[in-house]
């Protein structure tokens, strides 16, 4: 009975997705995002599979969109809406659907030298949502190769920590969010602070000083009880080369509940190669952490994590990926998780995701997501079935 009920819910959701797509196609709108609308290009210009970025997409991301012509960007409305509907089940528990996630985005250019991105969750986890992103960047520094960001921004880290097509995120996120004693790492978070990125030819050098990851009330919270972190990244990353290799690290101070601080360090390395023709794509990361005082009665502790993922296009609309991750918090806790993901982009505005996640000692977890992306800008006469 439960299976048939879940199947019925899924069928209704799929039907609703196509109704929404047809409705949007009749409106003055084109494929997402609004940057693609402005330039009139297909999704594959920047993505291997939405939202995962290819080499050129990562270049646009690390320049704070300054790689794009601001006059072209302003052809389109900067506002768009997304609605991810998720599904998860781990036997013998009943399946859980969550449709209460609606986000409002605004991103574009102001004049010739400024760019911005704001994302506000109107509804998140079936409850009133929070502020995900809000940054402003000045891009006319060091011959327009320097970009200064302020606000709630993406910390310097591999792009896949924030933008990937697995349902539960890139497998390396387990290490990026590892908890050691009282300290939880936030190496993939959006946090309030400032960041400087120097992007020239094949060099990507970034450094940030960040604090809270809270909503708007966290923008001026730099009190002694707040985790404050220097985070940095140095990478070989060329916009026309599918291979990217880099280093990322952090140095922070975490306040402990019993008083005092945990002075912590991170050193991480990553390699990524986009899928090219018949050769699959690959991501590999390795991360080492050191906590001087993790709390909970523990002394100086070293921890580490590693992950890899192989992914390949199936035709022009689907992507298959297989990954595995390993973490060791240095306090006797080990984790090993594998995942198989399949994503499919049938028509504009809609993306389907399916995942089987496997953890040692547990039954597999089945995850899914239907992602609606609704633009508000004028149409450039792109047919509904054009997706990539």
N, C-alpha and C positions, 0 to 999 in steps of 0.2 A: 504493500500500500504506500509506504513512504517513497519507494522508488518511483511509482507512477505519479505521485504528487509532485516530486521534484522534477520529473520529466515534463509534466504539464506546466509547471512554473517556467521551466526553461523554454518550452515551445512558445508560451505567451510572450516571454521577454524577447525572443528572436522576432516574432511577428511584430511586436511593438517597435523593435529596432528598424525594421524595414519600413514601417509606416512613417516613423520619424524621418528616415532618410528620404523617402518620397516627398514628404511634406517640405523638407528643407530644400530639395532639388527644385521645387516649384517656387521657392523664394529667391530673391536676388543674392545668392551665395555660391561659393565655390569651395574647393577642397581646402582642408586645413594643412598647415596653419596659415595665418594671415600673411606671413612672409612669402609662402608659396603662392598665395593669391596675388600679391603685389607683383611678383616676378612672372607669374603665369607658368610656373614650372611644376613638375611632378614631385611626389614625395621622395623619390629615390635620389633627388638632388642632394639631400642632406641626411637621409635615413637609410640604414640597412633594412630596418623594420621599425615602424613607429612604436615607441618613441626613441629607440636606439639610434645613435648617430654614427654616420660614416666619417671619414677623415675630413671632408669639407664641412660637414655639420659640426664637428668638434671645433674646427677653426672658427666658425661663426659663434659658437658658444663661448669660447675662451676670450674672444675680443669684445664680449658684451654686445654683440650684433653690429659692432662698428665696421665689420668686414662688408656689410651690405650698404648699398647706396641709400642714404636717409631720405632723399627725394622720392625714390621708388617705394620705400616702406610707407611713406605718408599717402600713397595712393589709396590705401585700404584702411578701413576702420581697425583700430588697434584691439578691439574687444572681441573675445570669443569665449565660449562656454564648453565645459566638458562634463560628462556624466558617466563615471565608471560604475557598473553594476557587477558585484563580485559574488562568487560561489565558493564554498569550501566544505569538505566533508572528510572526516577520518572515522572509519568504522570502529566501534559500533554506534558512534554518535550520529544523530540526524544531520542532514545537510543544512547549511545556513546560507541564506541569500541576504545580501545587503545592497539595497538600492539607494540608500540615503547618503549619496556622495555627489555633490554638485559644486563645481568650481567655476569661478569667474576670473578671467585673465585679461590683462592689458599689457601690451608690449609693442614698442615702436621707437621712433627717434624724435627728439626735440631739437630743432635747428640742425646744424651740421656736426655738432660736437658732443651731443648728449644722447644717451639711450636709457631705457628703463624697462623694468618688468615687475608687474604686480600680479600675485595670485592669491585670491581670497576664497576659502572654502565657505560657500553659503550653507551647505549641509555636509557634515562629515561624520561617518560612523553612526548614521541615524540620529545625529544630534547637531545643534548649531556648530558651525565650523570655525576654524581658526585661520590666521594669516600664515600662508605658506612661504611667500616670497614678496619682498618689496625692496628693490634696489634701484639706484640711480648711478649712472657711470659717465664720467668725463673722459673723452677719448682723444683729445688733442694734446698729448704729451709725447715728448721724445720722437718727434717726427711722425706722430699719429700711430706709433707702435706701442705706446704706453696707455693703459686704461686704469682709471682710478674709480673703484666702486665704493659706495656707502649704502648702508641699510641692512636688511635681512637678506643675505646672499649665500650663494653656493661656495663652500670652503674649497681651497685648492686640493684637488683629489682627482683620480681618474674619472673621466666623464661618465663611465658606466655606473659609478656609485649613485648617480642621480637620475640618469636617463637610460633605461634598459627595457627589454620587452619580456622578461620573465615575469610571471604573475606576482611572485613574492620578492622581486628584485634580483639583482646580480648576486650570485652565490658568495662573492667576496664581502657582501654587506654584513655577514655574521661576524667577521673579524673587525670590520669598521665600526660595529656597534657592540663589541665585546664588553662584558662586565667583569671587572677584576676587583673583588672585594666590594667596596662601596662605590667604586668609580666605574662609570659607564662611558666608553669612548663614543665620540660624536664625529667621526672622521668623514661621514657622508651627509651631515646635517646642513640645513640652512640656518645660519646663526647671525645675530646682530653684530655688526662691526664694520671694518673697512678692509679692502683688498686692493692690491696693485698687481696688474698683470702686464708683463712685457712680452709681446708676441712679434717676432721678427723672423721671416723666412722659416727655418725649421726649429727655431728655439721658442719654447714656452716656459717662462719663468714667472712664478706667482708666489706672493706672500700675503698673508692676512692676519689680522689681530681681531679675534672674535670672542663673544661672551655668550649671552643667553640665546636659546632657540625658542623662546616663548613667543606669544602673540605680540601685538603692538605695545603692550605694557612692558615688554622686555627691551625696548630700544635704548633706554637710558639706564639700565640696571648694570652697573659696573662696581657694585659694592663688594666688600671682602668675602661675602658668602657666595659669590658667583664664580663659576668655572671660567677662567680666562685662558685663552690658548693662542699661541703663535702656530700657524699652520702654513706649509709651503709645498711647492711642487716645482720640479725641474724636469723637462722632457724634450726629447727629440720628437717633434710633431709637425709634419709638413701637410698642408691642406690637400696636396695631390698625391701623397704617398699613403697606401693603405696600412703601412707599418708604423706603429707608435711605441716608443719605449721611454719609461720615465721613472723618477723617484718622487716619493711624497713623504712628508714627515710632519711631526707636531711636537710642541713643547708646551705643557700646560700645568695648571695648578688647581686641583680639585679640593674643595672644602669638605672636611670630614665631620660627621655628626658628633663625634666625641671631642672635637676640637683639633686644631692643626690642619695641615694640608697634605695632600698626596701630590708630590712633584713627579710628573710623568712625561715620558718620551715615546715617540713612535718613529720608526724608520721602515718604509715600505717601498717595494719595487713592483713594477707592472710592465707587461708587454701585451700589445694588442695588434692583431692584423685582421683587417676586414676581409670577408669572403670575396674572392676574385675568380670569376668564371667557375671552374670545377674544383677549385681549392677552397676548403672550408675556412671560415674565420676562427680565430683563437684569442682567448684572453687568459692570462695567467697573472696572479698576484701573490706576493709573499710579504708578510708584515710582522715586525718584531716590536714588542712593547716593553717598557720598563716602568714599574710603579714603585716609587721610593717608599711609600707608606700607604698601602691599599686599604687599611682599616680592618675591622673585624678580627683584630688580634694578629694579623699577618704582618710579616716583615717585608723587606725589599723583595719584589717579585717580578720575574720575567715571564712574558706570555708571547704567543705567536699564533699566526693563522695563515692558511694558504688556500687558494682556490684556483680552479681552472674551468673553462667552458669552451666547448666547440660548437659552432653554429654554421648553418648553411641554408641558403635560399632554396626553396622548392618552387620552381617556376618564378613568376614575377610577383606573386602575392602572398606566399607562405614562407615561414621560417621555422626550422627545426633546430633545437639546441639541447645539448646534454652537458651537465656540469656536476662538480663535486667540490665540497669545501671541508676544511679541517680547522678546528680551533683548539687551543690549549691555554687556559687562563692562568696557568702556573700555580694553581691552588688545588690541583687534583681533579679538575673538571675538564673533560674532553668532549668534543662534539664532532660528529661526521654526518654530513647530509648530502644527498644526491638529488638531482632534479632532471626531469625531462619536460621540455616545453615545446608547444606548437602554437604558432600564432598565424592568423589568416586575415587578410585585408580584402574583403569581397567587393565593397563599393565605398565611395566617398562617405565620410562622416562616421564610419563604423569599423571597429577592429575587434576580432575575436581572439581570445587567449585561452589555452588549456595547459594544465600542468599536473604532473605527478611528482610529489616531493617525498623522499624516503630518508628516514633517520634511523640510525642504529637502535635496535630494541623497540621500535614502534611500527605500527602498521602504516602503510602509505597514506598520504593525505592528497586528496584530489581537489584542485583549485581551478577556478575559471573566472573569466571576466569578459564582459561586453562593454566596450568603451565607445561612447557617443561623443563626437567632437563637432560642435555646432558653430560655424562662423557667423558673423554679422555684416560682413562687407559685401560689396557689389560683385556680381558674377562676371567671369571672363569666358562664358560660354563653354565651360568644360563639361562633357557628358558625365552623368551620374556614375558610370562604370569605370571612369578613369581614376585609378588609385595610385599609380606609381609613376 
